[in-house]
Amino acid sequence: MPIDPTLPYDDQNIFAKILRGEIPCTKVHEDDHVLAFKDINPQAPTHVLVIPKAPFVSWDDFSARGTDEQISAFVRGVGEVARMLGLVEPGYRLLANIGLDAHQEVPHLHVHLFAGKPLGPMLMRG
């Protein structure tokens, strides 16, 4: 069910539990600020989730409250994962859903990294 990104951070969300080690994940990359792991329901041959280790509900929350160090580390972390996985060529897609209309399901900022096949148009027309 989509969530309202204006609500306070819920420390019982699945990504918070993964960060605390309560739920396992298949790690792709980790550093002081970022965790990247394989999506358990992949939508492309490569489907990795990249999350900040700090409690931010959405991109909006992160861009408003994140420190310069947190923002820089997260953006660099996403790029590092893409390079590490060899996705720069032929390309990849980043997706961050924010709010109800975008169908954000987990109230913790996350970026989906998709690759491994032609991904088609960004949005279906109609």
C-alpha positions, 0 to 999 in steps of 0.5 A, spaced: 500 500 500 502 506 498 505 511 503 504 518 505 511 521 505 509 527 510 508 522 515 514 521 521 519 516 519 517 509 522 523 505 524 519 498 524 519 499 516 522 493 512 528 497 510 530 499 517 529 492 519 534 490 514 539 496 516 539 493 524 540 486 521 533 483 523 531 481 516 537 479 511 539 481 504 543 480 499 548 486 499 551 489 493 555 495 497 555 498 504 559 503 507 558 508 512 552 512 509 549 507 504 547 500 503 545 497 496 542 490 496 538 486 491 531 486 490 527 480 492 522 481 487 526 483 481 523 487 475 529 487 471 535 482 470 539 487 475 534 490 480 538 493 486 535 498 492 540 503 494 538 506 501 541 511 506 543 508 513 539 515 516 532 515 517 529 519 511 522 517 509 523 520 502 527 524 497 523 530 499 525 529 506 532 527 505 533 533 500 530 538 506 533 535 512 539 531 510 546 534 511 551 535 505 555 529 507 549 525 507 547 527 500 553 527 497 555 520 500 548 517 498 549 520 490 556 518 490 554 511 493 548 510 487 554 512 482 559 507 485 554 501 485 552 502 478 560 503 476 561 496 480 556 492 477 558 495 470 552 498 468 554 505 465 554 502 458 549 500 456 546 504 461 541 503 467 535 507 470 534 510 477 527 510 480 525 513 486 518 513 488 515 519 492 508 519 495 501 516 494 501 518 486 508 514 485 506 508 489 511 509 494 511 502 498 516 503 504 517 509 508 524 509 507 528 513 502 530 508 496 532 508 489 531 502 485 537 501 480 534 497 474 539 494 468 540 488 464 535 489 458 532 494 454 527 498 459 523 501 454 519 508 455 519 511 462 512 511 463 506 508 459 502 513 455 495 513 455 
